[in-house]
Structure formats: C-alpha cells, structure tokens
C-alpha cells in the first residue's frame, strides 16, 4: 500500500501542534536580527573596499559570524523557538558591535549600532522565555 501526502492534506495546526504561541512574541527581535544581519553583510563588503583590508580582518570575520547567527536566530524565532540561540546571538552581536565601534567608517558605526540593538533585543527574548 502506497501513501501519498499532499501539502493541502496537512493543516498548519498539524505542523505546529496545539501548543503554539502568539506569532508576534519574537517579532521585534526577529526584525532586529534581520536588520543586524543586513548591516553586517554591508559592513563586511565595505570593509573589503578599504585601503588597509588587513586592518579590517577581525571586523570582517565578526561581521560574517554575526550575520550568520542573526539569520539563524531569526529562523528559530520564526518557528517560535528561541532557546539558547538568542544568548549566543547577543554575545556575538556584542563582540561585533565592539569591534565595529573601534573603526571610524560610517558603515562600521552603523553596524555597531545595529549590533547593539540586536544584542539588547536578544537578551530580552532570552530573559522572557
């Protein structure tokens, strides 16, 4: 006997279960994570355009790590699970923000600001879970 399941045969309630949370619970943190990831991506590319790229190596490395963890955290929160990923995200955002703040370029300063906001939001999310 063969079974074939179609997407239309499965409701969102089946996928999410009966213990779902309100979808807005993590919304401000998801937005902060996405904004931070975008700022980190932009910063890393702009750092590669600087005259002394070697001086920007740590900034670029942290930008890439920060963007990756921000996207991962946003994905987990969209699935209504923050877990410890928000704490890890906050830690990396704080490190990236501190590094970016050391550089006078506007892209680094903008990234540092986005990282600080994201770290604050992630700390709030992890404290409220």
C-alpha positions as a printed Julia matrix, in Angstrom:
129×3 Matrix{Float64}:
  0.0    0.0    0.0
  1.44   3.37  -1.01
  0.66   6.61   0.75
  0.96   9.96  -0.81
  0.56  13.04   1.28
 -0.11  16.4   -0.29
  0.67  19.73   1.29
 -3.04  20.51   1.15
 -3.68  17.46   3.36
 -1.74  18.99   6.26
 -3.0   21.98   8.15
 -0.75  24.47   9.91
 -2.22  23.22  13.19
 -0.92  19.74  12.35
  2.54  21.12  11.72
  2.71  23.47  14.69
  0.86  21.36  17.2
 -1.69  22.58  19.67
  0.77  24.42  21.91
  1.57  27.31  19.6
  2.42  30.76  20.86
  1.2   34.04  19.53
  3.15  34.81  16.34
  4.16  38.33  17.46
  6.09  37.13  20.52
  9.52  37.49  18.92
  8.69  39.98  16.16
 10.83  42.91  17.36
 13.78  40.59  17.95
 13.39  38.96  14.53
 13.37  42.42  12.93
 16.47  43.46  14.92
 18.25  40.25  13.89
 17.41  40.75  10.21
 18.46  44.41  10.32
 21.7   43.47  12.05
 22.46  40.7    9.54
 21.95  43.15   6.68
 24.16  45.77   8.35
 26.88  43.16   8.95
 26.75  42.0    5.34
 27.06  45.56   4.11
 29.86  46.32   6.58
 31.88  43.27   5.58
 31.67  44.2    1.89
 32.53  47.84   2.62
 35.48  46.76   4.79
 36.84  44.81   1.83
 36.88  48.09  -0.12
 39.04  49.86   2.5
 42.66  50.72   1.71
 44.0   48.65   4.62
 41.9   45.48   4.39
 44.27  43.62   6.7
 43.43  46.08   9.49
 39.74  45.25   8.94
 40.17  41.45   9.07
 38.69  40.98  12.56
 35.8   43.28  11.71
 35.06  41.29   8.56
 35.28  37.96  10.41
 32.9   39.12  13.13
 30.55  40.67  10.54
 30.26  37.29   8.8
 29.77  35.39  12.06
 27.26  37.92  13.33
 25.21  37.91  10.12
 25.08  34.11  10.18
 23.96  33.81  13.83
 21.42  36.62  13.41
 19.8   34.8   10.49
 19.83  31.53  12.41
 18.28  33.16  15.48
 15.59  34.84  13.36
 14.76  31.49  11.74
 14.44  29.76  15.11
 12.25  32.54  16.48
 10.05  32.42  13.37
  9.47  28.78  14.28
  8.62  30.0   17.78
 11.69  28.63  19.5
 14.35  30.94  20.86
 16.18  28.6   23.2
 19.77  29.5   23.93
 20.34  30.74  20.39
 19.3   34.24  21.48
 22.01  34.31  24.17
 24.64  33.18  21.67
 23.4   35.73  19.16
 23.6   38.51  21.77
 27.16  37.51  22.68
 28.32  37.59  19.06
 26.45  40.83  18.35
 28.16  42.46  21.34
 31.59  41.33  20.12
 30.89  42.5   16.56
 29.48  45.81  17.78
 32.53  46.45  19.94
 34.89  45.71  17.05
 32.94  47.84  14.58
 32.78  50.73  17.07
 36.59  50.85  17.03
 36.58  51.94  13.38
 35.57  55.47  12.3
 33.98  54.47   8.97
 30.25  55.14   8.71
 29.49  51.55   7.71
 31.23  50.29  10.85
 29.44  52.8   13.08
 26.07  51.88  11.55
 26.85  48.2   12.01
 27.87  48.75  15.64
 24.54  50.45  16.31
 22.57  47.6   14.68
 24.59  45.04  16.66
 23.91  46.81  19.98
 20.18  46.95  19.26
 20.1   43.29  18.26
 22.02  42.24  21.37
 19.54  44.14  23.56
 16.54  42.54  21.83
 18.08  39.06  22.05
 18.8   39.48  25.77
 15.17  40.48  26.31
 13.94  37.46  24.35
 16.13  35.02  26.21
 15.08  36.5   29.56
 11.37  36.19  28.71
 11.36  32.57  27.57
